[in-house]
Amino acid sequence: MTVRKGIPRQGKHRNEPLRDKMSRSPGSVPTPEHAAGMGQEAFSGRTAKEKWREHMRENPYKRLPPIERKPDGSLYRMTPAQRKQANALIRRECCCYEDGNCMLLDDGDTHTCPQTISFSVCCKWFRWSVLPQIGTLEAEIFRDKELKRCAVCGRVFVPKSNRAKYCPDCAARVHRRQKTESERKRRSCVDS
């Protein structure tokens, strides 16, 4: 039998020290930490229900910052094209979206996802967790980042530096073409 590096052995051939096999000596009393580690909540003092309540108190949705508003107090609005893009993003990426319903609003009844039916940015989860995945759409809606047009295809993109002229798709092609031209020019100037 060959043993590959980094992959532990399986079954009876596994090398385990004796102290790992024996968790405690025969006459010792289990500590609450040991009992909790073994899944025995009765010894630890916390039941599964209490653990679940504690987990729900630490709901990550509550830690998100509030929705941004315009200086006049109104919510940011999307154009129909932006809304279509946002809805596709929600259906594809949002972990709280299921069959057109929002699981964050789940109270036993089904609730349609409010972000999919609104032209306003009204969902904190969408704003801070889903929307940043497409920086161009986020910048178009909130106008917080400067947008540029690609010199080749004309698409709008969020530049990574102030010198960017091309969108990421065109940049690779243009820079490859520029490099080959430079190499061709350099080779042609070499004296034989």
TIVO-2410 file (N, C-alpha, C; in nm, 3 decimals):
# residues 192
REC num residu      c1      c2      c3 atome chaine
REC   1      M   0.085  -0.118   0.000     N      A
REC   1      M   0.000   0.000   0.000    CA      A
REC   1      M   0.089   0.124   0.000     C      A
REC   2      T   0.061   0.218  -0.089     N      A
REC   2      T   0.138   0.341  -0.094    CA      A
REC   2      T   0.065   0.450  -0.017     C      A
REC   3      V   0.141   0.536   0.045     N      A
REC   3      V   0.083   0.646   0.121    CA      A
REC   3      V   0.123   0.776   0.052     C      A
REC   4      R   0.023   0.856   0.016     N      A
REC   4      R   0.052   0.984  -0.047    CA      A
REC   4      R   0.076   1.089   0.060     C      A
REC   5      K   0.165   1.182   0.030     N      A
REC   5      K   0.197   1.287   0.126    CA      A
REC   5      K   0.076   1.375   0.150     C      A
REC   6      G   0.054   1.412   0.275     N      A
REC   6      G  -0.052   1.505   0.310    CA      A
REC   6      G  -0.189   1.442   0.324     C      A
REC   7      I  -0.207   1.316   0.285     N      A
REC   7      I  -0.337   1.252   0.296    CA      A
REC   7      I  -0.330   1.153   0.412     C      A
REC   8      P  -0.413   1.171   0.515     N      A
REC   8      P  -0.404   1.082   0.630    CA      A
REC   8      P  -0.449   0.940   0.593     C      A
REC   9      R  -0.393   0.844   0.662     N      A
REC   9      R  -0.431   0.704   0.640    CA      A
REC   9      R  -0.572   0.680   0.692     C      A
REC  10      Q  -0.639   0.587   0.632     N      A
REC  10      Q  -0.776   0.554   0.670    CA      A
REC  10      Q  -0.779   0.418   0.738     C      A
REC  11      G  -0.879   0.397   0.821     N      A
REC  11      G  -0.903   0.265   0.879    CA      A
REC  11      G  -0.805   0.227   0.987     C      A
REC  12      K  -0.777   0.095   0.996     N      A
REC  12      K  -0.695   0.042   1.105    CA      A
REC  12      K  -0.547   0.077   1.092     C      A
REC  13      H  -0.505   0.123   0.973     N      A
REC  13      H  -0.365   0.156   0.950    CA      A
REC  13      H  -0.330   0.297   0.998     C      A
REC  14      R  -0.429   0.370   1.046     N      A
REC  14      R  -0.408   0.507   1.091    CA      A
REC  14      R  -0.320   0.508   1.215     C      A
REC  15      N  -0.227   0.601   1.222     N      A
REC  15      N  -0.138   0.613   1.337    CA      A
REC  15      N  -0.195   0.715   1.434     C      A
REC  16      E  -0.244   0.670   1.548     N      A
REC  16      E  -0.295   0.759   1.650    CA      A
REC  16      E  -0.225   0.729   1.781     C      A
REC  17      P  -0.176   0.832   1.848     N      A
REC  17      P  -0.116   0.807   1.979    CA      A
REC  17      P  -0.222   0.759   2.077     C      A
REC  18      L  -0.179   0.686   2.177     N      A
REC  18      L  -0.270   0.628   2.274    CA      A
REC  18      L  -0.346   0.736   2.349     C      A
REC  19      R  -0.281   0.848   2.379     N      A
REC  19      R  -0.347   0.954   2.456    CA      A
REC  19      R  -0.464   1.015   2.378     C      A
REC  20      D  -0.460   1.013   2.242     N      A
REC  20      D  -0.572   1.065   2.164    CA      A
REC  20      D  -0.691   0.971   2.167     C      A
REC  21      K  -0.664   0.840   2.176     N      A
REC  21      K  -0.773   0.743   2.180    CA      A
REC  21      K  -0.846   0.748   2.313     C      A
REC  22      M  -0.772   0.776   2.419     N      A
REC  22      M  -0.834   0.782   2.551    CA      A
REC  22      M  -0.859   0.928   2.585     C      A
REC  23      S  -0.983   0.969   2.586     N      A
REC  23      S  -1.015   1.108   2.610    CA      A
REC  23      S  -0.994   1.147   2.756     C      A
REC  24      R  -1.014   1.052   2.846     N      A
REC  24      R  -0.994   1.081   2.988    CA      A
REC  24      R  -0.964   0.951   3.061     C      A
REC  25      S  -0.912   0.964   3.177     N      A
REC  25      S  -0.883   0.843   3.255    CA      A
REC  25      S  -1.013   0.788   3.313     C      A
REC  26      P  -1.018   0.658   3.347     N      A
REC  26      P  -1.143   0.593   3.387    CA      A
REC  26      P  -1.215   0.657   3.505     C      A
REC  27      G  -1.147   0.710   3.603     N      A
REC  27      G  -1.215   0.759   3.721    CA      A
REC  27      G  -1.242   0.908   3.722     C      A
REC  28      S  -1.206   0.981   3.618     N      A
REC  28      S  -1.218   1.127   3.622    CA      A
REC  28      S  -1.361   1.171   3.590     C      A
REC  29      V  -1.396   1.292   3.634     N      A
REC  29      V  -1.528   1.350   3.611    CA      A
REC  29      V  -1.521   1.439   3.488     C      A
REC  30      P  -1.617   1.428   3.394     N      A
REC  30      P  -1.611   1.512   3.274    CA      A
REC  30      P  -1.636   1.659   3.307     C      A
REC  31      T  -1.561   1.746   3.245     N      A
REC  31      T  -1.581   1.890   3.263    CA      A
REC  31      T  -1.692   1.938   3.170     C      A
REC  32      P  -1.754   2.053   3.198     N      A
REC  32      P  -1.857   2.104   3.108    CA      A
REC  32      P  -1.805   2.130   2.967     C      A
REC  33      E  -1.678   2.176   2.956     N      A
REC  33      E  -1.621   2.201   2.823    CA      A
REC  33      E  -1.609   2.071   2.745     C      A
REC  34      H  -1.565   1.965   2.815     N      A
REC  34      H  -1.550   1.835   2.750    CA      A
REC  34      H  -1.688   1.784   2.706     C      A
REC  35      A  -1.787   1.798   2.794     N      A
REC  35      A  -1.921   1.749   2.761    CA      A
REC  35      A  -1.980   1.826   2.644     C      A
REC  36      A  -1.959   1.958   2.642     N      A
REC  36      A  -2.011   2.039   2.531    CA      A
REC  36      A  -1.942   2.000   2.401     C      A
REC  37      G  -1.813   1.971   2.409     N      A
REC  37      G  -1.740   1.929   2.290    CA      A
REC  37      G  -1.787   1.795   2.238     C      A
REC  38      M  -1.838   1.712   2.326     N      A
REC  38      M  -1.888   1.581   2.286    CA      A
REC  38      M  -2.036   1.587   2.245     C      A
REC  39      G  -2.097   1.707   2.247     N      A
REC  39      G  -2.236   1.720   2.206    CA      A
REC  39      G  -2.335   1.695   2.317     C      A
REC  40      Q  -2.291   1.697   2.441     N      A
REC  40      Q  -2.380   1.671   2.554    CA      A
REC  40      Q  -2.416   1.804   2.619     C      A
REC  41      E  -2.523   1.867   2.570     N      A
REC  41      E  -2.560   1.999   2.618    CA      A
REC  41      E  -2.605   1.998   2.764     C      A
REC  42      A  -2.653   1.884   2.812     N      A
REC  42      A  -2.700   1.876   2.950    CA      A
REC  42      A  -2.587   1.907   3.047     C      A
REC  43      F  -2.465   1.867   3.014     N      A
REC  43      F  -2.352   1.895   3.100    CA      A
REC  43      F  -2.306   2.040   3.086     C      A
REC  44      S  -2.322   2.099   2.969     N      A
REC  44      S  -2.269   2.233   2.946    CA      A
REC  44      S  -2.363   2.343   2.994     C      A
REC  45      G  -2.489   2.312   3.017     N      A
REC  45      G  -2.582   2.412   3.065    CA      A
REC  45      G  -2.656   2.486   2.954     C      A
REC  46      R  -2.620   2.465   2.828     N      A
REC  46      R  -2.687   2.532   2.716    CA      A
REC  46      R  -2.755   2.428   2.629     C      A
REC  47      T  -2.882   2.449   2.605     N      A
REC  47      T  -2.954   2.356   2.518    CA      A
REC  47      T  -2.940   2.401   2.373     C      A
REC  48      A  -2.981   2.315   2.283     N      A
REC  48      A  -2.974   2.348   2.141    CA      A
REC  48      A  -3.062   2.469   2.109     C      A
REC  49      K  -3.175   2.479   2.179     N      A
REC  49      K  -3.266   2.592   2.156    CA      A
REC  49      K  -3.200   2.724   2.198     C      A
REC  50      E  -3.128   2.722   2.310     N      A
REC  50      E  -3.058   2.842   2.355    CA      A
REC  50      E  -2.947   2.881   2.258     C      A
REC  51      K  -2.877   2.781   2.205     N      A
REC  51      K  -2.773   2.809   2.106    CA      A
REC  51      K  -2.834   2.873   1.982     C      A
REC  52      W  -2.950   2.823   1.937     N      A
REC  52      W  -3.017   2.878   1.819    CA      A
REC  52      W  -3.061   3.022   1.843     C      A
REC  53      R  -3.116   3.049   1.962     N      A
REC  53      R  -3.158   3.186   1.994    CA      A
REC  53      R  -3.038   3.281   1.993     C      A
REC  54      E  -2.926   3.235   2.049     N      A
REC  54      E  -2.805   3.318   2.049    CA      A
REC  54      E  -2.758   3.345   1.906     C      A
REC  55      H  -2.765   3.242   1.822     N      A
REC  55      H  -2.726   3.258   1.681    CA      A
REC  55      H  -2.817   3.359   1.612     C      A
REC  56      M  -2.946   3.355   1.640     N      A
REC  56      M  -3.040   3.447   1.575    CA      A
REC  56      M  -3.023   3.590   1.627     C      A
REC  57      R  -2.978   3.605   1.752     N      A
REC  57      R  -2.951   3.739   1.804    CA      A
REC  57      R  -2.836   3.802   1.728     C      A
REC  58      E  -2.742   3.720   1.684     N      A
REC  58      E  -2.626   3.769   1.610    CA      A
REC  58      E  -2.653   3.762   1.460     C      A
REC  59      N  -2.772   3.800   1.420     N      A
REC  59      N  -2.812   3.796   1.279    CA      A
REC  59      N  -2.723   3.891   1.199     C      A
REC  60      P  -2.656   3.842   1.095     N      A
REC  60      P  -2.566   3.929   1.018    CA      A
REC  60      P  -2.639   4.044   0.948     C      A
REC  61      Y  -2.767   4.029   0.921     N      A
REC  61      Y  -2.845   4.134   0.857    CA      A
REC  61      Y  -2.850   4.258   0.945     C      A
REC  62      K  -2.854   4.238   1.077     N      A
REC  62      K  -2.863   4.351   1.170    CA      A
REC  62      K  -2.733   4.430   1.176     C      A
REC  63      R  -2.620   4.366   1.140     N      A
REC  63      R  -2.491   4.434   1.145    CA      A
REC  63      R  -2.463   4.519   1.022     C      A
REC  64      L  -2.546   4.507   0.919     N      A
REC  64      L  -2.525   4.585   0.797    CA      A
REC  64      L  -2.557   4.732   0.821     C      A
REC  65      P  -2.485   4.823   0.756     N      A
REC  65      P  -2.518   4.965   0.770    CA      A
REC  65      P  -2.653   4.995   0.707     C      A
REC  66      P  -2.715   5.106   0.744     N      A
REC  66      P  -2.846   5.138   0.686    CA      A
REC  66      P  -2.836   5.171   0.537     C      A
REC  67      I  -2.951   5.171   0.472     N      A
REC  67      I  -2.959   5.204   0.329    CA      A
REC  67      I  -2.921   5.351   0.311     C      A
REC  68      E  -2.842   5.378   0.207     N      A
REC  68      E  -2.803   5.516   0.178    CA      A
REC  68      E  -2.921   5.591   0.117     C      A
REC  69      R  -2.927   5.718   0.146     N      A
REC  69      R  -3.032   5.803   0.090    CA      A
REC  69      R  -2.969   5.926   0.026     C      A
REC  70      K  -3.044   5.984  -0.065     N      A
REC  70      K  -2.999   6.108  -0.128    CA      A
REC  70      K  -3.006   6.220  -0.026     C      A
REC  71      P  -2.943   6.336  -0.053     N      A
REC  71      P  -2.949   6.447   0.042    CA      A
REC  71      P  -3.091   6.492   0.077     C      A
REC  72      D  -3.186   6.474  -0.016     N      A
REC  72      D  -3.324   6.513   0.013    CA      A
REC  72      D  -3.400   6.406   0.092     C      A
REC  73      G  -3.336   6.293   0.122     N      A
REC  73      G  -3.398   6.188   0.203    CA      A
REC  73      G  -3.461   6.075   0.124     C      A
REC  74      S  -3.467   6.088  -0.007     N      A
REC  74      S  -3.529   5.982  -0.088    CA      A
REC  74      S  -3.428   5.871  -0.117     C      A
REC  75      L  -3.481   5.755  -0.152     N      A
REC  75      L  -3.395   5.641  -0.185    CA      A
REC  75      L  -3.340   5.656  -0.326     C      A
REC  76      Y  -3.225   5.595  -0.350     N      A
REC  76      Y  -3.168   5.595  -0.485    CA      A
REC  76      Y  -3.258   5.511  -0.575     C      A
REC  77      R  -3.278   5.557  -0.699     N      A
REC  77      R  -3.366   5.489  -0.794    CA      A
REC  77      R  -3.286   5.431  -0.909     C      A
REC  78      M  -3.339   5.322  -0.966     N      A
REC  78      M  -3.275   5.257  -1.080    CA      A
REC  78      M  -3.357   5.282  -1.206     C      A
REC  79      T  -3.290   5.283  -1.319     N      A
REC  79      T  -3.360   5.289  -1.447    CA      A
REC  79      T  -3.413   5.148  -1.477     C      A
REC  80      P  -3.505   5.133  -1.573     N      A
REC  80      P  -3.554   4.998  -1.605    CA      A
REC  80      P  -3.443   4.901  -1.646     C      A
REC  81      A  -3.343   4.948  -1.719     N      A
REC  81      A  -3.233   4.860  -1.759    CA      A
REC  81      A  -3.151   4.818  -1.637     C      A
REC  82      Q  -3.127   4.911  -1.545     N      A
REC  82      Q  -3.053   4.878  -1.424    CA      A
REC  82      Q  -3.131   4.780  -1.337     C      A
REC  83      R  -3.263   4.800  -1.330     N      A
REC  83      R  -3.348   4.711  -1.251    CA      A
REC  83      R  -3.346   4.570  -1.308     C      A
REC  84      K  -3.349   4.560  -1.440     N      A
REC  84      K  -3.344   4.429  -1.505    CA      A
REC  84      K  -3.212   4.359  -1.472     C      A
REC  85      Q  -3.103   4.434  -1.476     N      A
REC  85      Q  -2.971   4.380  -1.442    CA      A
REC  85      Q  -2.966   4.338  -1.294     C      A
REC  86      A  -3.023   4.422  -1.208     N      A
REC  86      A  -3.024   4.394  -1.064    CA      A
REC  86      A  -3.107   4.270  -1.033     C      A
REC  87      N  -3.222   4.255  -1.098     N      A
REC  87      N  -3.307   4.138  -1.073    CA      A
REC  87      N  -3.237   4.009  -1.117     C      A
REC  88      A  -3.167   4.015  -1.229     N      A
REC  88      A  -3.092   3.897  -1.274    CA      A
REC  88      A  -2.983   3.863  -1.172     C      A
REC  89      L  -2.918   3.966  -1.118     N      A
REC  89      L  -2.814   3.946  -1.017    CA      A
REC  89      L  -2.874   3.886  -0.890     C      A
REC  90      I  -2.990   3.935  -0.848     N      A
REC  90      I  -3.056   3.883  -0.728    CA      A
REC  90      I  -3.091   3.736  -0.746     C      A
REC  91      R  -3.153   3.703  -0.859     N      A
REC  91      R  -3.193   3.564  -0.884    CA      A
REC  91      R  -3.071   3.471  -0.887     C      A
REC  92      R  -2.959   3.522  -0.935     N      A
REC  92      R  -2.840   3.439  -0.951    CA      A
REC  92      R  -2.756   3.431  -0.823     C      A
REC  93      E  -2.745   3.541  -0.747     N      A
REC  93      E  -2.646   3.549  -0.640    CA      A
REC  93      E  -2.700   3.565  -0.498     C      A
REC  94      C  -2.820   3.617  -0.481     N      A
REC  94      C  -2.868   3.647  -0.345    CA      A
REC  94      C  -2.903   3.518  -0.270     C      A
REC  95      C  -2.844   3.502  -0.152     N      A
REC  95      C  -2.869   3.381  -0.074    CA      A
REC  95      C  -3.003   3.385  -0.003     C      A
REC  96      C  -3.067   3.501   0.003     N      A
REC  96      C  -3.195   3.515   0.071    CA      A
REC  96      C  -3.313   3.504  -0.025     C      A
REC  97      Y  -3.286   3.486  -0.153     N      A
REC  97      Y  -3.389   3.482  -0.255    CA      A
REC  97      Y  -3.418   3.337  -0.292     C      A
REC  98      E  -3.545   3.298  -0.284     N      A
REC  98      E  -3.583   3.162  -0.320    CA      A
REC  98      E  -3.721   3.162  -0.382     C      A
REC  99      D  -3.730   3.124  -0.509     N      A
REC  99      D  -3.856   3.115  -0.583    CA      A
REC  99      D  -3.936   3.245  -0.578     C      A
REC 100      G  -3.870   3.358  -0.586     N      A
REC 100      G  -3.938   3.487  -0.587    CA      A
REC 100      G  -3.968   3.541  -0.449     C      A
REC 101      N  -3.935   3.467  -0.345     N      A
REC 101      N  -3.964   3.509  -0.208    CA      A
REC 101      N  -3.835   3.544  -0.135     C      A
REC 102      C  -3.849   3.633  -0.037     N      A
REC 102      C  -3.735   3.674   0.046    CA      A
REC 102      C  -3.738   3.594   0.175     C      A
REC 103      M  -3.630   3.521   0.203     N      A
REC 103      M  -3.625   3.439   0.324    CA      A
REC 103      M  -3.600   3.524   0.448     C      A
REC 104      L  -3.545   3.645   0.433     N      A
REC 104      L  -3.524   3.732   0.550    CA      A
REC 104      L  -3.656   3.779   0.608     C      A
REC 105      L  -3.758   3.791   0.525     N      A
REC 105      L  -3.889   3.836   0.571    CA      A
REC 105      L  -3.978   3.721   0.613     C      A
REC 106      D  -3.925   3.599   0.611     N      A
REC 106      D  -4.005   3.479   0.637    CA      A
REC 106      D  -4.054   3.477   0.781     C      A
REC 107      D  -4.185   3.476   0.798     N      A
REC 107      D  -4.246   3.463   0.930    CA      A
REC 107      D  -4.353   3.354   0.926     C      A
REC 108      G  -4.335   3.258   0.837     N      A
REC 108      G  -4.434   3.153   0.819    CA      A
REC 108      G  -4.519   3.176   0.696     C      A
REC 109      D  -4.528   3.299   0.653     N      A
REC 109      D  -4.600   3.336   0.531    CA      A
REC 109      D  -4.497   3.364   0.422     C      A
REC 110      T  -4.539   3.357   0.297     N      A
REC 110      T  -4.446   3.390   0.188    CA      A
REC 110      T  -4.453   3.539   0.159     C      A
REC 111      H  -4.337   3.600   0.141     N      A
REC 111      H  -4.328   3.742   0.109    CA      A
REC 111      H  -4.245   3.759  -0.017     C      A
REC 112      T  -4.299   3.826  -0.115     N      A
REC 112      T  -4.225   3.854  -0.237    CA      A
REC 112      T  -4.106   3.942  -0.204     C      A
REC 113      C  -3.994   3.916  -0.269     N      A
REC 113      C  -3.873   3.996  -0.247    CA      A
REC 113      C  -3.901   4.140  -0.287     C      A
REC 114      P  -3.894   4.236  -0.195     N      A
REC 114      P  -3.928   4.375  -0.228    CA      A
REC 114      P  -3.831   4.438  -0.327     C      A
REC 115      Q  -3.706   4.392  -0.329     N      A
REC 115      Q  -3.609   4.452  -0.419    CA      A
REC 115      Q  -3.638   4.418  -0.565     C      A
REC 116      T  -3.698   4.302  -0.590     N      A
REC 116      T  -3.726   4.263  -0.729    CA      A
REC 116      T  -3.845   4.336  -0.788     C      A
REC 117      I  -3.930   4.395  -0.704     N      A
REC 117      I  -4.049   4.463  -0.757    CA      A
REC 117      I  -4.039   4.615  -0.744     C      A
REC 118      S  -3.926   4.665  -0.697     N      A
REC 118      S  -3.911   4.808  -0.674    CA      A
REC 118      S  -3.800   4.866  -0.762     C      A
REC 119      F  -3.819   4.991  -0.802     N      A
REC 119      F  -3.714   5.063  -0.875    CA      A
REC 119      F  -3.618   5.132  -0.778     C      A
REC 120      S  -3.651   5.135  -0.648     N      A
REC 120      S  -3.563   5.193  -0.547    CA      A
REC 120      S  -3.471   5.086  -0.491     C      A
REC 121      V  -3.357   5.128  -0.437     N      A
REC 121      V  -3.270   5.035  -0.367    CA      A
REC 121      V  -3.318   5.034  -0.223     C      A
REC 122      C  -3.395   4.930  -0.186     N      A
REC 122      C  -3.461   4.929  -0.056    CA      A
REC 122      C  -3.419   4.814   0.034     C      A
REC 123      C  -3.334   4.724  -0.013     N      A
REC 123      C  -3.294   4.607   0.067    CA      A
REC 123      C  -3.148   4.622   0.109     C      A
REC 124      K  -3.124   4.617   0.241     N      A
REC 124      K  -2.987   4.630   0.291    CA      A
REC 124      K  -2.899   4.515   0.244     C      A
REC 125      W  -2.955   4.395   0.242     N      A
REC 125      W  -2.875   4.278   0.201    CA      A
REC 125      W  -2.832   4.292   0.056     C      A
REC 126      F  -2.925   4.337  -0.030     N      A
REC 126      F  -2.891   4.358  -0.171    CA      A
REC 126      F  -2.784   4.465  -0.183     C      A
REC 127      R  -2.801   4.575  -0.111     N      A
REC 127      R  -2.710   4.689  -0.124    CA      A
REC 127      R  -2.568   4.654  -0.082     C      A
REC 128      W  -2.552   4.586   0.031     N      A
REC 128      W  -2.418   4.567   0.086    CA      A
REC 128      W  -2.358   4.430   0.057     C      A
REC 129      S  -2.435   4.331   0.016     N      A
REC 129      S  -2.380   4.197  -0.007    CA      A
REC 129      S  -2.387   4.151  -0.152     C      A
REC 130      V  -2.490   4.192  -0.225     N      A
REC 130      V  -2.510   4.142  -0.361    CA      A
REC 130      V  -2.462   4.243  -0.465     C      A
REC 131      L  -2.502   4.368  -0.452     N      A
REC 131      L  -2.470   4.470  -0.551    CA      A
REC 131      L  -2.320   4.494  -0.572     C      A
REC 132      P  -2.235   4.490  -0.469     N      A
REC 132      P  -2.092   4.513  -0.492    CA      A
REC 132      P  -2.025   4.412  -0.586     C      A
REC 133      Q  -2.093   4.302  -0.615     N      A
REC 133      Q  -2.034   4.203  -0.707    CA      A
REC 133      Q  -2.024   4.257  -0.849     C      A
REC 134      I  -2.109   4.353  -0.884     N      A
REC 134      I  -2.100   4.418  -1.015    CA      A
REC 134      I  -2.075   4.566  -0.987     C      A
REC 135      G  -1.947   4.603  -0.987     N      A
REC 135      G  -1.907   4.740  -0.952    CA      A
REC 135      G  -1.962   4.844  -1.047     C      A
REC 136      T  -1.979   4.809  -1.175     N      A
REC 136      T  -2.029   4.905  -1.273    CA      A
REC 136      T  -2.173   4.942  -1.240     C      A
REC 137      L  -2.256   4.843  -1.211     N      A
REC 137      L  -2.397   4.869  -1.178    CA      A
REC 137      L  -2.407   4.952  -1.050     C      A
REC 138      E  -2.327   4.918  -0.951     N      A
REC 138      E  -2.326   4.993  -0.826    CA      A
REC 138      E  -2.287   5.139  -0.850     C      A
REC 139      A  -2.184   5.160  -0.930     N      A
REC 139      A  -2.138   5.297  -0.959    CA      A
REC 139      A  -2.242   5.374  -1.040     C      A
REC 140      E  -2.312   5.307  -1.132     N      A
REC 140      E  -2.415   5.375  -1.210    CA      A
REC 140      E  -2.530   5.419  -1.121     C      A
REC 141      I  -2.570   5.335  -1.027     N      A
REC 141      I  -2.684   5.368  -0.940    CA      A
REC 141      I  -2.647   5.477  -0.841     C      A
REC 142      F  -2.533   5.463  -0.774     N      A
REC 142      F  -2.499   5.555  -0.665    CA      A
REC 142      F  -2.407   5.668  -0.708     C      A
REC 143      R  -2.349   5.661  -0.826     N      A
REC 143      R  -2.260   5.765  -0.879    CA      A
REC 143      R  -2.149   5.803  -0.781     C      A
REC 144      D  -2.104   5.704  -0.701     N      A
REC 144      D  -1.997   5.733  -0.605    CA      A
REC 144      D  -1.859   5.709  -0.664     C      A
REC 145      K  -1.853   5.636  -0.774     N      A
REC 145      K  -1.725   5.611  -0.841    CA      A
REC 145      K  -1.732   5.673  -0.980     C      A
REC 146      E  -1.619   5.720  -1.027     N      A
REC 146      E  -1.615   5.779  -1.161    CA      A
REC 146      E  -1.624   5.667  -1.264     C      A
REC 147      L  -1.707   5.686  -1.363     N      A
REC 147      L  -1.721   5.589  -1.471    CA      A
REC 147      L  -1.650   5.640  -1.596     C      A
REC 148      K  -1.596   5.549  -1.673     N      A
REC 148      K  -1.531   5.585  -1.799    CA      A
REC 148      K  -1.587   5.498  -1.909     C      A
REC 149      R  -1.573   5.546  -2.033     N      A
REC 149      R  -1.612   5.468  -2.150    CA      A
REC 149      R  -1.488   5.407  -2.211     C      A
REC 150      C  -1.500   5.282  -2.252     N      A
REC 150      C  -1.389   5.210  -2.316    CA      A
REC 150      C  -1.360   5.274  -2.451     C      A
REC 151      A  -1.232   5.294  -2.482     N      A
REC 151      A  -1.192   5.356  -2.608    CA      A
REC 151      A  -1.215   5.264  -2.727     C      A
REC 152      V  -1.228   5.134  -2.703     N      A
REC 152      V  -1.247   5.038  -2.812    CA      A
REC 152      V  -1.394   5.006  -2.835     C      A
REC 153      C  -1.461   4.954  -2.732     N      A
REC 153      C  -1.599   4.907  -2.751    CA      A
REC 153      C  -1.705   5.008  -2.707     C      A
REC 154      G  -1.668   5.109  -2.629     N      A
REC 154      G  -1.762   5.211  -2.587    CA      A
REC 154      G  -1.844   5.176  -2.463     C      A
REC 155      R  -1.818   5.058  -2.403     N      A
REC 155      R  -1.891   5.020  -2.282    CA      A
REC 155      R  -1.847   5.102  -2.163     C      A
REC 156      V  -1.937   5.121  -2.066     N      A
REC 156      V  -1.904   5.192  -1.943    CA      A
REC 156      V  -1.836   5.094  -1.848     C      A
REC 157      F  -1.730   5.140  -1.778     N      A
REC 157      F  -1.661   5.055  -1.681    CA      A
REC 157      F  -1.609   5.141  -1.567     C      A
REC 158      V  -1.583   5.076  -1.454     N      A
REC 158      V  -1.525   5.143  -1.337    CA      A
REC 158      V  -1.374   5.125  -1.346     C      A
REC 159      P  -1.297   5.233  -1.363     N      A
REC 159      P  -1.152   5.219  -1.379    CA      A
REC 159      P  -1.084   5.182  -1.247     C      A
REC 160      K  -0.979   5.101  -1.257     N      A
REC 160      K  -0.902   5.065  -1.138    CA      A
REC 160      K  -0.797   5.170  -1.108     C      A
REC 161      S  -0.764   5.254  -1.206     N      A
REC 161      S  -0.670   5.365  -1.185    CA      A
REC 161      S  -0.718   5.482  -1.269     C      A
REC 162      N  -0.657   5.599  -1.250     N      A
REC 162      N  -0.700   5.717  -1.326    CA      A
REC 162      N  -0.650   5.714  -1.470     C      A
REC 163      R  -0.560   5.620  -1.505     N      A
REC 163      R  -0.505   5.613  -1.640    CA      A
REC 163      R  -0.578   5.513  -1.730     C      A
REC 164      A  -0.673   5.440  -1.677     N      A
REC 164      A  -0.738   5.334  -1.754    CA      A
REC 164      A  -0.814   5.391  -1.873     C      A
REC 165      K  -0.794   5.330  -1.991     N      A
REC 165      K  -0.864   5.370  -2.113    CA      A
REC 165      K  -0.958   5.263  -2.164     C      A
REC 166      Y  -0.933   5.139  -2.122     N      A
REC 166      Y  -1.006   5.026  -2.178    CA      A
REC 166      Y  -1.076   4.947  -2.068     C      A
REC 167      C  -1.190   4.887  -2.104     N      A
REC 167      C  -1.259   4.798  -2.010    CA      A
REC 167      C  -1.174   4.672  -1.993     C      A
REC 168      P  -1.195   4.595  -1.887     N      A
REC 168      P  -1.110   4.477  -1.864    CA      A
REC 168      P  -1.107   4.378  -1.981     C      A
REC 169      D  -1.220   4.362  -2.051     N      A
REC 169      D  -1.224   4.268  -2.164    CA      A
REC 169      D  -1.134   4.314  -2.278     C      A
REC 170      C  -1.145   4.443  -2.313     N      A
REC 170      C  -1.066   4.496  -2.425    CA      A
REC 170      C  -0.920   4.519  -2.387     C      A
REC 171      A  -0.894   4.546  -2.259     N      A
REC 171      A  -0.758   4.579  -2.216    CA      A
REC 171      A  -0.660   4.466  -2.248     C      A
REC 172      A  -0.701   4.342  -2.224     N      A
REC 172      A  -0.611   4.230  -2.251    CA      A
REC 172      A  -0.577   4.222  -2.399     C      A
REC 173      R  -0.679   4.238  -2.485     N      A
REC 173      R  -0.654   4.231  -2.630    CA      A
REC 173      R  -0.566   4.346  -2.678     C      A
REC 174      V  -0.595   4.468  -2.633     N      A
REC 174      V  -0.520   4.586  -2.678    CA      A
REC 174      V  -0.376   4.578  -2.631     C      A
REC 175      H  -0.355   4.542  -2.504     N      A
REC 175      H  -0.219   4.536  -2.451    CA      A
REC 175      H  -0.138   4.424  -2.518     C      A
REC 176      R  -0.203   4.313  -2.553     N      A
REC 176      R  -0.133   4.207  -2.625    CA      A
REC 176      R  -0.091   4.256  -2.763     C      A
REC 177      R  -0.182   4.328  -2.831     N      A
REC 177      R  -0.150   4.383  -2.963    CA      A
REC 177      R  -0.036   4.484  -2.954     C      A
REC 178      Q  -0.040   4.572  -2.853     N      A
REC 178      Q   0.066   4.671  -2.835    CA      A
REC 178      Q   0.201   4.605  -2.808     C      A
REC 179      K   0.200   4.499  -2.729     N      A
REC 179      K   0.325   4.430  -2.696    CA      A
REC 179      K   0.384   4.364  -2.820     C      A
REC 180      T   0.301   4.300  -2.902     N      A
REC 180      T   0.353   4.236  -3.024    CA      A
REC 180      T   0.408   4.339  -3.121     C      A
REC 181      E   0.341   4.454  -3.133     N      A
REC 181      E   0.391   4.563  -3.219    CA      A
REC 181      E   0.526   4.612  -3.170     C      A
REC 182      S   0.539   4.630  -3.039     N      A
REC 182      S   0.664   4.677  -2.981    CA      A
REC 182      S   0.777   4.577  -3.006     C      A
REC 183      E   0.746   4.448  -2.986     N      A
REC 183      E   0.848   4.344  -3.010    CA      A
REC 183      E   0.887   4.338  -3.158     C      A
REC 184      R   0.789   4.350  -3.246     N      A
REC 184      R   0.817   4.348  -3.390    CA      A
REC 184      R   0.907   4.465  -3.428     C      A
REC 185      K   0.877   4.582  -3.372     N      A
REC 185      K   0.957   4.702  -3.401    CA      A
REC 185      K   1.099   4.686  -3.347     C      A
REC 186      R   1.111   4.631  -3.226     N      A
REC 186      R   1.243   4.612  -3.165    CA      A
REC 186      R   1.327   4.514  -3.246     C      A
REC 187      R   1.264   4.406  -3.292     N      A
REC 187      R   1.338   4.306  -3.370    CA      A
REC 187      R   1.381   4.359  -3.506     C      A
REC 188      S   1.299   4.445  -3.565     N      A
REC 188      S   1.333   4.497  -3.698    CA      A
REC 188      S   1.450   4.595  -3.694     C      A
REC 189      C   1.474   4.658  -3.580     N      A
REC 189      C   1.583   4.756  -3.567    CA      A
REC 189      C   1.717   4.692  -3.536     C      A
REC 190      V   1.722   4.564  -3.510     N      A
REC 190      V   1.846   4.495  -3.476    CA      A
REC 190      V   1.931   4.479  -3.602     C      A
REC 191      D   2.061   4.517  -3.591     N      A
REC 191      D   2.153   4.502  -3.706    CA      A
REC 191      D   2.193   4.356  -3.722     C      A
REC 192      S   2.197   4.308  -3.843     N      A
REC 192      S   2.234   4.169  -3.869    CA      A
REC 192      S   2.382   4.153  -3.887     C      A
***
